[in-house]
Amino acid sequence: MKKKIFLVGIVGMSLLAACVPARKFEDAQAMIEKLNVENKSCKEKTDALTAKVEDLNKQVNDLTNARKDLVDDTTNYGTQYRKIMAMNKELNTLYEKVIDQNKALLNNSTNESQKFQSQLAEKSKQLDEKEKTLNELQTTLQKQQTDLDQLKSDLEAKNKKVMELESALTKNDSMMNALKNKVSDALMGFENAGDLKVYTKNGKVYVSLSENLLFKSGSIIVDPKGKEALKKLAEVLNKNTDIKILVEGHTDNVKLAGTGAMKDNWDLSVLRATSVARILMIDGKVDDARITASGRADTEPVALNENADGRGKNRRTEIILQPNLSEINSILGTK
């Protein structure tokens, strides 16, 4: 373009020099100088525009690199996009003042802008998806935290219940051990004779009385010595009113010749347990609501029934002292 203008100037000067008077030549020369000034101005504007285009390309490159970082939020991209659009608008205004050759550059810039807008929309979509995923993860995390807090609360409640239960069991064991010692002290003379044993098992106190101490063979009437032992035991029981009392009769496996009301060892074991229970209630003044009597016949032997010694050990009456489990049941939530 500049070359074309320069040639026009030379041709014009030649024509003017050959064909026009000096006055017109001077006017033409002034016009040429004016055109040169305008040409210079146009060149300066073109250079400025080129600089702006280069600056714009640099900014576009910077923005293209910035697109790779997904942590840039939509607001930042929108701000940059609006900045580029403003620059494009300014560029369009400048392009209208220059030659058509710059339209290709403008179109290229517009295409880049559209490309960037498309990429921006894609990044925005990706960010929305990431945000949706993050929200879902946060919801899941909150639910898991709620579940964890509930589990922690349940565990603390269970630990508290376990501690309460352990405390109650320890208290119960201590109480039953103390009761065992009191019963042993009260029945010391009988225990030393080998006809009576006092021991603890499963949190209960067992008082095992042999047939020799309580009954004659095949009888359900308690001997005087047995009554004395039961009265001693009743004194301890009346001082420990929370204790439940289970009286169990036991026999060997020798079949009983049925006579009268007793047909077999079941009848014998039940009637002996009932006789012992009556001594505790009537002679010992123990509250009958605390006592339960039952017979086991030969179903729970403590020794083999193969000889007289073993059978003698099996013929016994057990008085089982059971603690008040209301506190433990309350902790366990049972009746």
HELIX and SHEET records of a PDB file:
HELIX    1   1 LYS A    2  CYS A   19  1                                  18    
HELIX    2   2 ALA A   22  ALA A   66  1                                  45    
HELIX    3   3 THR A   74  TYR A   95  1                                  22    
HELIX    4   4 ASP A  100  ASN A  102  5                                   3    
HELIX    5   5 LYS A  103  ALA A  186  1                                  84    
HELIX    6   6 MET A  188  ASN A  192  1                                   5    
HELIX    7   7 GLU A  211  LEU A  214  1                                   4    
HELIX    8   8 PRO A  224  ASN A  238  1                                  15    
HELIX    9   9 ASN A  265  ARG A  278  1                                  14    
HELIX   10  10 ILE A  279  ASP A  283  3                                   5    
HELIX   11  11 ASP A  288  ARG A  290  5                                   3    
HELIX   12  12 ALA A  308  ASN A  314  1                                   7    
HELIX   13  13 SER A  326  LEU A  332  1                                   7    
SHEET    1   A 5 LEU A 196  LYS A 201  0                                        
SHEET    2   A 5 LYS A 204  SER A 210 -1                                        
SHEET    3   A 5 ARG A 316  GLN A 322 -1                                        
SHEET    4   A 5 LYS A 244  HIS A 250 -1                                        
SHEET    5   A 5 ILE A 291  ALA A 297  1                                        
END                                                                             
